[in-house]
Amino acid sequence: LPMTAFGALVWAGVARVARPLVAPANRMIVTVGGPTLGGSGRTPLALACTKAIAAHGARVAFVAHGYGRRIDAVRVVRPDDAFDASGDEALLVARSLAKTCEGDPQRAVVVVGPSRQASVDFAATKADVLIVDGPPQLAPRRADLALLAVDDEEPWGAGRCPPRGDLRAHPSRFLEAVDAVVRIRDPLAAPNKGPDQFV
C-alpha cells in the first residue's frame, strides 16, 4: 500500500468516536459532534440546541473549546471578553446567547477551561443541561442525546481519513455512536429536495 493509504487505514483504526469523560449523573448531557476535521456545522447546531432548550426555561451551559488559546482556568465566557481571552468561537456563541437570553443572562452560559473535563465539571454547577460541542459520544456513560452535524452537500467530507482526507473516523462508527444525524445546509446554497432535517 502507498504510505498515504496505509496512514489512512491506521488513522481509521485508532480514531475514537466516543471520548472519555466523567459526566455528572444528575445533569442532562447533549453532545454535538461532526465527522470531519472542520466545516460540518457542529457549533451552529450546538448553539441552536442551547437556544431552544433555554427558551423552554432550563438553565443551559454550552461547553466550548478555546481554539488556539491557552485557557489557564475554567470560567464563564462574557460577551464583552476580548477575542484572545477565550477563542473566537466561544466568544461569538456567548454574544449570540446574550441576545437570546437578554434579561436573564444566567439561563444560558458558555464555559471554557483547560480541559473538557474541567469545563464539564464547572458547567454542571451552573446548569441543568450541558451542551458539549465537539465529541459525537461520551464514555463510559453515554450522552443523553448524541447528535452528529453533517454538511448537506458533502456529509462525509472527502470520504477518507487523514492523511488522504478529512474524515475523523469511518462513517459506520459515527452512525453506531449517535442518536441522530442532522444535515446542515448553507442558507445560500440551492434548496435540497430531500426529506432531511436542517438547522
Sequence and secondary structure as in RCSB ss.txt:
>XXXX:A:sequence
LPMTAFGALVWAGVARVARPLVAPANRMIVTVGGPTLGGSGRTPLALACTKAIAAHGARVAFVAHGYGRRIDAVR
VVRPDDAFDASGDEALLVARSLAKTCEGDPQRAVVVVGPSRQASVDFAATKADVLIVDGPPQLAPRRADLALLAV
DDEEPWGAGRCPPRGDLRAHPSRFLEAVDAVVRIRDPLAAPNKGPDQFV
>XXXX:A:secstr
  HHHHHHHHHHHH  SEEE    TTSEEEEEE SBSS S HHHHHHHHHHHHHHTT  EEEE   TTS   S E
E  TTS HHHH HHHHHHHHHHHHHTTT TTSEEEEE SSHHHHHHHHTTT SEEEEEE SEEESS  SEEEEEE
ESS TTTTSS TTT  BSS HHHHHHH SEEEEE  TTS    SS    
